Amino acid sequence: MTTGSRDLDTGRPHSARMYDYYLGGKDWFEADRQAAEYVVEHHPSVRTMARANRAFMHRATRTLAREHGVRDFLDLGTGIPTEPNLHQVAQAEEPTARVVYVDNDPLVVEYTDVLMRGTDEGRTAYLEADVRTDEILEHPRVRATLEWGGPVALSLVALLHFVPDGAYDLVRRLLEPLPSGSFLVLSHSTREFLTEEETRIGEEFYRGKGTDVRLRSRAEIAAFFDGLDLLAPGVVAAHRWRPDAEPAHDDAEVGLFAGVARKP
C-alpha cells in the first residue's frame, strides 16, 4: 500500500481508494477496506460493477481514438491509476494522443509519474483540482496539453453519482466550450434495479462516511446526454456498450448505465 505525504485523511474512506479495493488494487487504507467490505457484504456484485465500468472506459476510449479520430482526452475524476489507464489505451491506438487527468484526491497526486508516462509522440498531464470548479478548461496546463482544433473527449466515468446536486448544470458547463464534434463519455451507478429501501440505505451509508452519493434511474442518466447525438447502442448497462464478448452478467449485477455521445 502506497502512503502519501500530502494531507491524506487515512481515517476516512475515500471513493477512489474503495474503487481500487474493488478492483483488487493495493492503494487503500484500513478505513477504505472496512467501508468497501461493508458494501461488498450488502452488494456482492460491486466488484463486478467496478470491473465492468473499467472495461467500458477502455472500449469507449479505443472507439473514439480508432473510429472517430479523437486525439484529445480530458478525464475528470481520474482516481488511482489501474493499468491500462486511459492514456495507454488511447496512445496504443494513436501514439500522438493527448490526455489530461483531473482529480482532487491527494493520494492520486502520488501517482502523477504513472499518469504522465506515455508515448514520446503524445502528451499527458495531471491537474489537481475539484472537477466542479469552472476553471478547469481554462487552466494553463489543460490549454497547453490539449489541442483545441479538433474533437475533445470529455470522460466522466463513474463520477457524477458523487455529485448529488448541480450535476446536469456541471455537464452543460463543461461541454459548452468544447469544439463541435467533441464527445461525452459517461457512466453512472443506478438505482434502477434496487428497491427504494436499498437505495436509501446505500446512499445513507456513503453520506455517513463523508461522501455524498445520488443513485439515478436510467432516464435520469440518459438526461445527461440531452442535446447530444448518442453513438449506438445508446444508454445501456455498461457491459453492453459495444462488448468485446457476450456479456457474462445481467444488468442488475453490473448496476450502472453508460453511453457515449457526440456534440453537434
C-alpha positions in Angstrom: 0.0 0.0 0.0 1.4 3.4 -1.0 1.3 6.2 1.5 1.3 9.8 0.6 2.8 12.9 2.2 0.1 15.5 1.5 -3.0 16.0 3.6 -4.1 12.4 3.4 -7.0 11.6 5.7 -6.4 8.0 6.2 -9.1 7.6 8.8 -12.0 8.4 6.4 -12.8 6.1 3.5 -12.4 7.7 0.0 -14.4 6.6 -3.0 -11.3 6.4 -5.3 -9.5 4.1 -2.8 -12.6 2.0 -2.3 -12.8 1.6 -6.1 -9.2 0.5 -6.1 -10.0 -2.1 -3.5 -12.9 -3.4 -5.5 -10.6 -3.8 -8.5 -8.1 -5.8 -6.4 -5.6 -3.0 -6.1 -3.3 -2.2 -3.1 -3.6 1.6 -2.8 -6.1 1.8 0.1 -6.1 2.2 3.9 -7.9 0.3 6.6 -10.8 2.7 6.7 -11.3 2.1 2.9 -11.1 -1.6 3.3 -13.7 -1.7 6.1 -16.1 0.6 4.2 -15.6 -1.4 0.9 -16.2 -4.7 2.7 -19.4 -3.4 4.2 -20.6 -2.5 0.6 -19.5 -5.9 -0.7 -21.4 -7.6 2.1 -24.6 -5.8 1.2 -24.0 -5.6 -2.6 -21.7 -8.5 -3.6 -21.8 -7.5 -7.2 -20.0 -4.2 -6.6 -16.7 -5.8 -7.8 -18.4 -6.8 -11.0 -19.6 -3.2 -11.3 -16.1 -1.8 -10.9 -14.6 -4.2 -13.5 -17.5 -3.5 -16.0 -17.0 0.2 -15.5 -13.3 0.0 -16.2 -13.8 -2.2 -19.2 -16.4 0.3 -20.6 -13.8 3.1 -20.3 -11.3 1.1 -22.3 -13.8 0.3 -25.1 -15.1 3.9 -25.3 -11.6 5.3 -25.4 -10.5 2.8 -28.0 -13.6 3.5 -30.1 -13.1 7.3 -30.1 -9.4 7.1 -30.9 -9.8 4.4 -33.6 -13.1 5.2 -35.3 -13.6 8.9 -34.7 -10.1 10.3 -34.8 -10.2 11.8 -31.3 -6.7 12.7 -30.1 -7.5 14.9 -27.1 -9.0 13.4 -23.9 -10.0 15.2 -20.7 -10.5 12.7 -17.9 -12.3 14.1 -14.8 -12.3 12.2 -11.5 -9.3 10.1 -12.6 -8.9 8.0 -9.5 -5.9 5.8 -8.7 -4.3 4.5 -11.9 -5.0 0.9 -12.9 -3.2 -0.3 -16.0 -4.1 0.1 -18.7 -5.1 3.6 -17.9 -6.9 5.9 -20.4 -3.8 7.4 -21.9 -2.3 3.9 -22.5 -5.5 2.8 -24.3 -5.7 6.0 -26.4 -2.0 6.1 -27.3 -2.0 2.4 -28.2 -4.4 3.4 -31.0 -2.8 6.7 -31.8 0.7 7.5 -30.3 0.1 11.2 -30.6 -3.0 11.2 -28.4 -3.0 13.9 -25.6 -4.6 13.3 -22.2 -5.2 15.5 -19.2 -6.2 13.8 -15.9 -8.0 15.8 -13.2 -8.6 14.7 -9.6 -8.6 16.2 -6.1 -7.5 13.2 -4.1 -4.1 13.8 -2.6 -3.3 10.1 -3.0 -3.7 10.3 -6.8 -1.0 13.0 -6.8 1.4 10.4 -5.6 0.9 8.6 -9.0 1.5 11.5 -11.3 4.6 9.8 -12.6 2.5 6.9 -13.7 -0.2 9.1 -15.2 2.4 11.1 -17.2 4.3 8.1 -18.5 3.1 8.0 -22.1 4.5 7.8 -25.6 7.1 10.2 -26.8 4.8 11.4 -29.6 1.9 12.1 -27.3 1.3 14.2 -24.2 -0.1 13.5 -20.7 -0.6 15.9 -17.8 -2.2 15.9 -14.4 -4.1 18.6 -12.7 -5.1 18.6 -9.0 -8.5 20.3 -8.9 -12.1 19.9 -7.9 -14.0 18.9 -11.1 -16.9 21.1 -10.1 -14.9 24.3 -10.5 -15.3 26.4 -13.6 -11.6 27.0 -14.1 -10.6 23.5 -15.3 -11.0 24.1 -19.0 -9.1 27.5 -18.8 -6.3 26.1 -16.7 -2.9 26.8 -18.4 -1.9 23.1 -18.1 -5.1 21.9 -19.8 -4.8 24.6 -22.5 -1.2 23.7 -23.2 -1.6 20.0 -23.3 -4.7 19.6 -25.4 -5.1 20.9 -28.9 -8.5 22.6 -29.4 -8.8 22.5 -33.2 -10.4 19.0 -33.2 -12.8 17.0 -31.1 -12.1 16.6 -27.3 -13.4 13.5 -25.4 -14.8 14.6 -22.0 -14.6 11.5 -19.8 -16.9 11.4 -16.7 -16.7 7.8 -15.8 -18.2 6.7 -12.5 -18.1 10.3 -11.3 -21.5 12.0 -11.4 -23.2 9.8 -8.8 -20.8 11.6 -6.4 -22.4 14.9 -7.5 -25.8 14.8 -5.9 -26.7 18.4 -6.8 -26.0 20.5 -9.9 -24.7 17.6 -11.9 -26.7 18.4 -15.1 -25.5 22.0 -15.0 -21.9 20.9 -14.4 -22.0 18.7 -17.6 -23.5 21.6 -19.6 -20.8 24.0 -18.4 -18.1 21.5 -19.3 -19.4 20.7 -22.7 -20.3 24.2 -23.8 -16.7 25.4 -24.5 -15.7 22.2 -26.3 -15.5 22.2 -30.1 -18.3 20.8 -32.2 -17.7 17.1 -32.8 -16.4 16.6 -29.2 -17.7 13.6 -27.2 -19.1 12.9 -23.8 -18.1 9.6 -22.2 -20.2 8.9 -19.1 -21.0 6.0 -16.8 -23.2 6.3 -13.7 -24.4 4.0 -10.9 -28.1 3.4 -11.0 -31.0 2.7 -8.6 -32.9 1.1 -11.5 -32.5 -2.4 -10.0 -32.8 -1.5 -6.3 -35.8 -1.0 -4.1 -36.3 2.4 -2.5 -35.1 1.0 0.8 -32.0 -0.4 -0.8 -31.3 2.9 -2.5 -31.8 4.8 0.8 -29.5 2.5 2.8 -26.8 2.7 0.2 -26.9 6.5 -0.1 -27.0 7.0 3.6 -24.0 4.7 4.1 -21.8 6.7 1.8 -23.0 10.0 3.3 -22.3 8.7 6.8 -18.7 8.1 5.6 -18.4 11.6 4.3 -19.2 11.0 0.6 -22.3 12.4 -1.0 -23.9 9.9 -3.4 -27.0 10.0 -5.5 -28.0 6.9 -7.5 -30.1 7.8 -10.5 -32.6 6.0 -12.8 -31.8 5.1 -16.4 -34.0 8.0 -17.5 -32.1 10.4 -15.2 -28.8 9.2 -16.5 -29.9 9.4 -20.1 -30.8 13.1 -19.5 -27.1 13.9 -19.2 -26.9 13.3 -23.0 -29.8 15.7 -23.9 -28.9 17.7 -27.0 -26.1 15.3 -28.0 -26.0 12.6 -30.6 -25.7 9.2 -29.0 -23.5 6.6 -30.5 -25.0 3.2 -30.9 -26.2 1.3 -28.8 -27.2 4.4 -26.8 -27.5 4.4 -23.0 -27.2 0.8 -21.9 -25.8 -1.2 -19.0 -22.0 -0.6 -19.1 -21.1 -4.2 -20.1 -23.5 -3.9 -23.1 -21.8 -0.9 -24.7 -20.0 -2.5 -27.7 -18.8 -5.5 -25.7 -15.8 -7.5 -26.9 -17.6 -10.7 -26.0 -21.0 -11.9 -25.0 -21.8 -10.3 -21.6 -21.4 -12.8 -18.7 -23.5 -10.9 -16.2 -27.0 -9.5 -16.1 -27.7 -5.8 -15.9 -28.6 -5.8 -12.2 -25.2 -7.2 -11.3 -23.4 -4.5 -13.2 -25.6 -1.8 -11.8 -24.5 1.1 -13.9 -25.5 2.7 -17.2 -23.1 4.2 -19.7 -23.1 5.9 -23.0 -21.0 8.0 -25.5 -22.4 10.9 -27.4 -21.2 13.5 -29.9 -21.7 17.2 -29.5 -23.3 18.6 -32.7 
